[in-house]
Amino acid sequence: MLNKYARAFFTRVLTPFAAFLIRRGVSPDTVTLLGTAGVVAGALVFYPMGEFFWGTVVITLFVFSDLVDGNMARQLGRSSRWGAFLDSTLDRVADGAIFGGFALWYAGGGDDIILCAVSIFCLASGQVVSYTKARGESIGLPVAVNGLVERAERLVVSLVAAGFAGLHKFGVPGIQYLLPIALWIVAVGSLVTLVQRVVTVRREAAEADAAAQESQGTEAAK
């Protein structure tokens, strides 16, 4: 849902910046790689230490590279299968680092094995949600459902909650509980989305198989 509206808005906002990078000779792939490196560094350096505010600030600065690189490619007329593949692959790396950072915190200084497990579930389910769509499309199915919680929702909910939770270190009381709540929301939402996509792929596969058999029967009858 957020992909539909937020992506269009930020694409317009970031177009001048993308044009500036193009004039400086920066390639879309370079932006993709640097953006991912920044997200991974912010997540795995700050989050395991419980520095959620500063970690989120760093991640937010780099996460918009996911929009900038595509914008640059379109302006250059270079949209390619390789660029789409690289972008999607590194998105999975960045997502894994974010939820991995949460898991490391709760396994260490956060001292909460349940929330550590929830963080790992968010990491794994997010990867599988993306895989179900990619795999379904690779076998020729439309996978005509987005689901309750896509990547944009997972990132917005978790990063906003982490950023606000980090304000606890600045003396804001009680706000640290936002992150656990957000992780539970992402976990449940990801599970629902996974079920939605699996059910959709099963239905589409059955319809495609039935259509293929009917076509074969028609050809045999001729």
N, C-alpha and C positions, 0 to 999 in steps of 0.2 A: 504493500500500500504506500509506504513512504517512498519507495523507489519511483513511483509514478509521479508524485508531486515534487518531492525534495530534489530529485536529480535534475528535473527541468529548471527549477529555480536556481540551483547552484551552478548549473551549466551556464546560464546567462551571466551570473555574477562573476564567474571565473574566466569567462572568455577573454577579457582584456589581459589578464595575467598569462593565460596560455599563449596569446599572441606575442606578449613580451618575451617569453621564453623562446619562442620560435625565432624571433629576431636575434636572440643571443646565440642561436645555433644549438640549443638544447634539443635532444631527440625525445619523443614520447617514451621510448623504452628506458631511457636514463631516468626520467621522472618516475616511472613505475618502480624501478629498482631502488632509487633513493627513498621514495615514499615508503616502500615496504621495510627497508632497513631502519628508517626512523621510527616506524610503528613498533617493530620488533624490539629495538633498543629501549624505547620508552616503556614498553610493557614488561620486558624482562629485567630491566634495571630498577625501575621505580616501584612497580607493583609488589614484587616479592619483599620489599622493605616496608610496605604499608604506606608508601608515599603516593596515595591515589590521586591527590589533586595535581601534583606536578607531573605525574605519569600521564594523566589524562590531557593536560595542557600540551605535552610533547606529542602524544598520539594524535590529538586533534589537528595540530599543525601539519602533520604528515598525511593524515588519512584522506585529505582532500585531493591528494595526488591521484587517487582512483578516478576522480572526475577530470582532473587537468590533463592527464595523458590521453584519454579518449577525445577530449576537446581538441587537443593539439593534432592528433591523428586526422580528425575530420577536417580541420583547417588546412592541413597539408595534403589532404586527399590520399592519405596512406593507410586508411583502415584496412587491416589485414587479418588473416586467420592467425598468424603468428602473434600479433599484438593482442588479439582476444584471448588466445591461449595463455600467453605470459601473464596478462592481467588477472585472469581467473585463477591461475595457479598461485600467484603471489598473494591474492586475496585470501586463499586458504591458509597460507603461511602466516599472514598478519593476524587473522582470526585466531589461529592456534596459539600465537604468542600472547594475545590479550587474555584469553581464558586460561592459558597456561600460567600467566603471571598471577592471576587470581588464585589458582590452585596452589602455587608455590607459597603464597602468603598464608593461606589457611592451613597449609601443611607445616608451616614454620611458625613465624611470629603470631599469626592470627589464631593458631591453635584450635582449629575447628574442623574435625575430620569430616563431618557431614557436609559443610560448605565446600570443603576441598573436593569431595565426591561430586557435589552439584556442579562445581566449576568444570570438572573433568567431563561430566555429562554434557554440559553446554558446549564444550569444545568438540566432543565426539559427535553429538547430534547435529551440530551446525555443519560439520563436514559431510555427514551422511545425507542431510537435507539437500545440500548442493549436489552431491553425487547422484541422488535419485533422479533429479531433473536432467543432469548431464547424460546419465546412462540411458534414461528413457528416450531422450532426443537422439542419442547415438544409434538406437535400433529403429529409428524412423517414427517414433511416436511424438505427438505434439506436446504431451504433458501439459494439458490446458488447465492448469491450476497453479496459483502462486503460493497459496497457503496463508495461514494466520500470521506467522512470524518469518519474514525473509531476512536476508543479511542486514539490510538497512535497519530494520527494527531491532535486531539483536545488538547491533553496534550502538544505536542511539540509546536504547534502554540501559545497557550496561555501562557505557561511557559517561552518560549524564549522571547516573547513580554513583559511579566511582568518583567522579569529580566532586559532587556534593558531599559524598562520604568523607572525602579527604579534608573537607573544611573542619572536621572534628579536631584535627591537630591545631587549628587556629582558634579553638575555644568554642566552636558552635556545638552545643550539647545535643545528644540523641541522634544526630544526623548520620552517624556511621551505620545505622541499621538500614539505610536505603540500599546499600549494595547487596546485602543478603536477600532482601525482598526482590530486587531486580534480577538476581541470579535465579531465584525460584521462578519468576515470571518467564524469563528466557528459556529455562529448562522445560517448563510445562508447554509453553508456546511452540518450542522446537519439536517436542514430541507430537503435538497435535498436527503441526505442519508436515512432519514425516509421515504420519498416518494418512493425511490428506493426499499427499503425493503418491504414496504406495497404492492406495485405493484407486486413484486416478489412472496410474500406469496399468494396474491390473485390468481395469475396465477397458481402457484403450487397447491393450494387447489382445483381450478377448474379442473385441470388435474387429480388430485388424485381422486376427486369425480366422474369424468367421467369414469376413469378406473375402479373404484369400481362398478359403475352401469353396465358397460359393462360386468364385470366379473360375476355379479349377473344374468344378462340376459343370459349369456352363460350357467351358471349352471342350470337355470330354463328350458332352452331348451333341456337339456339332458334327 
